[in-house]
Amino acid sequence: MAMTPDFSLDNVCREVAEATRLEEGPPGVEALLRVVHREGPISPKEVARSLGVAIPIVSAIRRELERRGWLVRKGGMLLSNEGLPAASARWGAPASPCEEVPAQTIPPDEEAEGLGSEEEVEDESSPDLDYIPLKLSAESGNSASDPFLELLDEILEERPEADPRLDQSHATLETVLRRAELFLEHGWVTGKRVLFLGDDDLTSLVTLLVIRRDLGEEALRGCAAAVAEVDPRLVEFIQEIALGEDLPLAVVPTDLREPLPKPLTGAFDFFFTDPPYTPAGVRLFLERGCLALDPNGARKAALAVPVSPPSLQRATQEALLDLGFVVDFLDPGFNEYLGASMQGGVSALYGLSLVATEAGERTKFETSIYTAQARKRR
């Protein structure tokens, strides 16, 4: 019996994950489609290398996607003309547009082809881009010639001053742009439910504005973002900018020492946090992040925290292990801050996956989490 094509990206990821019994679930299928969308035509070997999974797993996912009309074989794995619009709505137009190729569906009883049958393709062309990549515009250091960077400069200059009582220390514009670029690169925000636990750096606003700039309005509308923030000045400021820029962003006044608000519990695919740099602060924000992640979602996170002193690094890694996180990557000097003296004005960025949930209930947190409070108790 012929399979009726379904070109809903979320539906096909769920179906293929179930059909292949993929341990990573639907996010694993989505990650493969994102790589093919960005780099196709691409061989299964290159996809496996990019994702860090076995080639037979890639081949199994590929066959299921071909049966559903999402992939075609033309010098490697390539999105079909039918699947391309749904992928582009989430991740923007691909660098190398899909050629006019009829979708080739594979009957269910077809045996797998040999791994050596795929032709590896290296595209040496330099596709024209409709925009300046973030890494180039940020490195130029000249926002005066870029209206987008001028807008970001203006927003960041107007934000409330950092409050040291809340361990606030503003990240540089270049840092926030790097964060947004990284989030997009890993597929953590487009088409996802995203939570920012504290946001004096305005990472939420910059990330959504970058999505609009680089991927378009349709991709932006596929996001649902929220900020949990204790500082009433920031709550008001972020709300005003989000409304003025028509961004899909809700701001929830939240003291994370109190139980996590029910609307934020189990509602997100990804969270980002730059918590107070105390062991108690790091653990608290990670605990609340765990509770905010949907058990059936992507369960990804990014954490900004220094790797020094060793006591803080140890406490951070113990909290990650206790709460069920695994570290996908660690960049020790990713974040830079304006006028910060602690830890040399830099912090690390952890890329995380939640593989078990050990955060417990939405309880009140009594321990001091801010640096000044923790020092008074010594």
C-alpha positions in Angstrom: 0.0 0.0 0.0 1.5 3.3 -1.1 2.4 5.8 1.7 0.7 9.2 1.5 3.4 11.9 1.7 3.2 14.1 4.8 5.3 17.3 4.5 5.0 18.4 8.1 8.5 18.4 9.4 7.5 17.5 13.0 5.3 14.7 11.8 7.9 13.1 9.6 10.6 13.3 12.2 8.3 11.5 14.7 7.4 8.9 12.2 10.9 8.2 11.0 12.2 8.1 14.6 9.6 5.5 15.4 10.2 3.5 12.3 14.0 3.3 12.9 13.7 3.0 16.7 16.2 5.9 16.8 17.5 6.4 20.4 17.8 10.1 19.8 14.1 10.3 18.9 12.6 12.9 16.5 15.4 15.5 17.3 17.9 13.0 15.7 15.9 12.9 12.5 15.6 16.7 12.5 19.3 17.1 13.0 19.9 14.9 9.9 17.5 16.9 7.8 19.1 20.1 8.9 22.5 18.9 7.8 21.2 17.8 4.4 19.3 21.1 4.0 22.4 23.1 4.8 25.0 21.1 2.9 23.2 18.8 0.4 23.9 17.0 -1.8 25.9 15.2 0.8 27.0 11.6 1.3 25.8 9.4 4.2 29.4 9.2 5.3 29.7 13.0 5.6 26.3 13.2 7.4 27.5 10.5 9.9 30.7 12.4 10.5 28.8 15.7 11.0 26.3 14.2 13.5 28.7 11.8 15.2 26.5 8.7 14.5 27.1 5.4 12.7 26.7 5.3 9.0 24.1 2.4 9.1 21.9 4.7 11.3 22.1 7.5 8.7 21.3 5.0 5.9 18.2 3.7 7.8 16.9 7.2 8.4 17.7 8.1 4.7 15.6 5.2 3.4 12.6 6.1 5.6 12.8 9.7 4.4 13.0 8.6 0.8 10.0 6.5 1.2 8.1 9.5 2.5 9.2 11.7 -0.4 11.5 13.9 1.6 14.9 13.0 0.2 16.2 12.2 -3.3 19.5 10.8 -4.4 21.4 13.0 -6.8 25.2 12.9 -6.1 24.3 12.3 -2.5 21.5 13.0 -0.1 19.3 16.0 -1.2 16.0 17.3 -0.1 13.2 16.8 -2.6 11.4 19.7 -4.1 8.4 18.7 -1.9 10.3 18.6 1.3 12.4 21.7 0.7 9.7 24.3 1.5 9.0 22.9 5.0 12.8 22.7 5.8 13.3 26.3 4.4 10.5 27.6 6.5 12.3 26.5 9.6 16.0 27.0 8.6 15.9 29.5 5.8 16.9 29.1 2.2 19.7 26.6 1.6 23.1 27.9 0.4 22.8 25.6 -2.7 19.1 25.5 -3.8 17.7 22.1 -4.7 17.6 21.3 -8.4 14.5 20.4 -10.2 14.6 16.7 -9.3 11.5 14.5 -9.1 11.0 12.9 -5.7 12.0 9.2 -5.7 10.1 7.1 -3.2 11.6 3.8 -2.2 9.2 0.8 -1.8 9.2 -0.6 1.8 10.7 -4.0 0.7 13.7 -2.5 -1.0 17.0 -3.8 0.5 19.6 -1.4 1.6 22.2 -0.4 -1.0 26.0 -0.8 -0.3 27.6 2.0 1.6 30.0 2.6 -1.3 27.2 3.3 -3.8 26.9 6.9 -2.7 29.0 9.4 -4.6 30.7 11.9 -2.3 30.4 15.4 -3.6 32.5 18.4 -2.7 30.9 21.7 -3.8 33.8 24.1 -4.5 31.5 26.9 -5.6 30.9 30.0 -3.5 27.2 30.6 -3.5 26.0 34.1 -3.5 24.5 35.2 -0.1 21.7 37.6 0.5 23.3 38.8 3.7 26.7 39.2 5.4 27.3 36.2 7.6 27.2 37.1 11.3 30.8 36.0 11.9 32.0 38.5 9.2 29.8 41.4 10.3 30.8 41.0 14.0 34.5 40.7 13.2 34.4 43.8 11.1 33.9 45.9 14.3 32.2 48.6 12.2 28.5 48.7 13.0 28.1 52.2 11.4 28.0 50.6 8.0 25.4 47.9 9.0 21.9 49.0 9.9 21.3 45.7 11.7 24.2 46.2 14.0 23.2 49.8 14.5 19.8 48.6 15.7 21.4 46.1 18.1 23.9 48.7 19.4 21.0 51.1 20.1 19.0 48.4 21.9 21.9 47.3 24.1 22.9 50.9 24.9 19.3 51.7 26.1 19.0 48.6 28.4 19.1 49.2 32.2 22.5 49.3 33.9 23.9 46.1 35.3 22.8 45.5 38.9 25.8 43.8 40.7 23.4 42.7 43.5 21.9 40.3 41.0 25.3 39.3 39.6 24.5 41.1 36.3 27.4 41.8 34.0 26.6 42.6 30.4 28.0 40.5 27.6 29.5 42.2 24.6 27.5 42.6 21.4 29.9 40.2 19.7 29.3 37.6 22.3 25.5 37.8 22.0 25.8 37.5 18.3 28.0 34.5 18.6 25.4 32.9 20.9 22.6 33.6 18.4 24.7 32.2 15.6 25.5 29.1 17.6 21.9 28.5 18.5 20.9 28.6 14.9 23.8 26.4 13.8 22.7 23.7 16.2 19.0 24.0 15.4 18.1 24.8 19.0 15.8 27.7 18.3 14.2 27.6 14.9 10.9 25.9 15.1 11.4 25.3 18.8 10.1 26.5 22.2 12.9 28.4 23.8 13.4 29.7 27.4 16.0 32.2 28.6 16.5 32.0 32.3 17.5 35.5 33.2 18.5 37.8 30.3 20.3 41.0 31.2 22.4 40.4 28.1 19.3 40.5 25.9 20.2 37.3 24.2 16.5 36.5 23.6 16.0 39.7 21.6 19.2 39.4 19.6 18.5 35.8 18.8 15.0 36.4 17.4 16.2 39.5 15.5 19.0 37.4 13.9 16.4 34.7 12.9 14.3 37.4 11.2 17.3 38.9 9.5 19.0 35.6 8.3 16.1 33.2 7.9 13.0 35.4 7.3 9.7 36.1 8.9 8.3 32.6 8.4 11.1 31.1 10.3 10.7 33.7 13.1 7.0 32.9 13.4 7.9 29.2 13.9 9.6 30.1 17.2 8.0 30.5 20.6 10.3 32.1 23.1 10.0 33.2 26.7 12.2 35.0 29.2 12.1 34.3 33.0 13.5 37.4 34.6 13.6 38.7 38.2 14.7 42.3 37.5 11.5 44.4 36.9 13.5 46.9 34.8 14.5 44.2 32.4 11.0 42.7 32.3 9.6 46.1 31.2 12.5 46.8 28.8 12.4 43.4 27.0 8.6 43.5 26.8 8.8 47.0 25.1 11.4 45.9 22.6 9.6 42.7 21.8 6.3 44.5 21.2 8.0 47.2 19.1 9.8 44.7 17.0 6.8 42.3 16.8 8.8 39.4 18.2 7.2 36.1 19.4 8.6 36.6 22.9 6.8 36.5 26.3 8.4 37.9 29.4 7.5 36.2 32.7 8.5 38.0 36.0 10.2 35.2 37.8 12.3 34.8 40.9 13.9 31.4 40.3 14.3 30.9 44.0 10.6 30.5 44.1 8.9 27.4 42.5 9.0 27.5 38.7 5.7 29.0 37.4 3.4 26.3 36.1 3.2 27.8 32.5 7.0 27.4 32.2 7.1 23.8 33.5 7.7 21.1 30.9 7.0 23.5 28.1 10.3 24.0 26.2 12.8 22.3 23.9 15.8 24.4 24.8 16.9 26.8 27.5 19.9 29.2 27.8 21.1 30.6 31.0 24.0 32.7 32.3 23.4 32.2 36.0 25.0 33.8 39.1 28.6 32.5 39.4 28.1 30.7 42.7 27.7 26.9 43.1 24.2 27.4 44.5 23.3 29.8 41.7 24.5 27.5 39.0 22.7 24.5 40.5 19.4 26.4 41.0 19.3 27.7 37.4 20.1 24.3 36.0 17.4 22.7 38.2 14.8 25.2 37.0 15.9 24.6 33.4 15.5 20.8 33.8 11.9 21.4 35.0 11.2 23.7 32.1 12.2 21.1 29.5 9.5 19.0 27.9 10.3 15.3 28.5 9.2 14.6 24.9 11.1 17.6 23.4 14.6 18.1 22.2 15.9 18.6 25.7 18.9 20.8 24.8 20.5 23.6 26.8 23.4 26.1 26.8 25.1 27.3 30.0 27.4 30.3 30.3 29.6 29.9 33.4 33.4 30.3 34.1 35.7 27.2 34.3 37.6 29.0 37.1 38.1 28.9 40.0 38.4 25.1 40.2 35.8 25.0 43.0 33.2 26.5 40.7 34.1 24.3 37.8 33.8 21.2 40.0 30.5 22.4 41.5 29.2 23.0 37.9 30.1 19.6 36.6 28.7 17.9 39.7 25.4 19.7 39.2 25.3 18.7 35.5 26.0 15.1 36.4 23.5 15.0 39.3 20.7 16.5 37.1 21.2 14.2 34.2 23.0 16.4 31.7 25.8 15.3 29.3 28.3 17.9 27.9 28.1 17.9 24.1 30.9 20.6 23.9 32.7 23.2 26.0 34.3 26.4 24.8 36.3 27.9 27.7 36.4 31.5 26.5 33.3 31.9 24.5 31.6 34.7 26.4 33.2 38.2 27.0 31.7 40.9 29.2 31.8 44.6 29.4 34.0 45.9 32.3 33.9 42.6 34.2 36.9 41.8 36.4 35.8 38.4 37.7 37.4 35.5 35.9 39.1 37.9 33.5 35.8 39.1 32.0 35.2 35.8 30.2 33.1 32.7 30.8 32.7 29.3 29.1 29.8 28.1 27.1 28.6 24.5 27.7 26.4 22.8 25.1 24.2 20.3 26.9 21.8 17.5 26.4 19.4 16.3 29.1 19.4 12.5 29.1 17.8 12.0 32.5 15.6 14.2 34.6 16.6 14.4 38.3 15.5 18.0 39.1 12.8 17.0 41.6 9.8 19.1 42.4 9.1 22.9 42.0 10.3 23.7 45.5 11.4 27.0 47.0 15.2 27.5 47.2 16.5 28.9 50.5 20.2 29.1 49.9 22.0 32.3 48.9 22.7 32.3 45.2 24.2 35.7 44.5 27.9 36.4 45.1 27.5 39.3 47.6 25.0 37.2 49.7 27.2 34.2 49.6 30.2 36.2 50.9 28.2 37.6 53.8 27.4 34.1 55.0 31.1 33.0 55.1 
